[in-house]
Amino acid sequence: MMGVVTDGWGYVQAVYGITILVFVAYAASLWMRRNELGS
């Protein structure tokens, strides 16, 4: 049972980490685009 919970938690952490990376990359692209338009 613990093995299943640990595997599930690892999967959640992986998805959470990937989501943060995608969000940061998306925010960075928007920031760069806004800076280009501003200048």
Buried (B, 14 or more C-beta within 10 A) or exposed (E): EEEEEEEEEEEEEEEEEEEEEEEEEEEEEEEEEEEEEEE
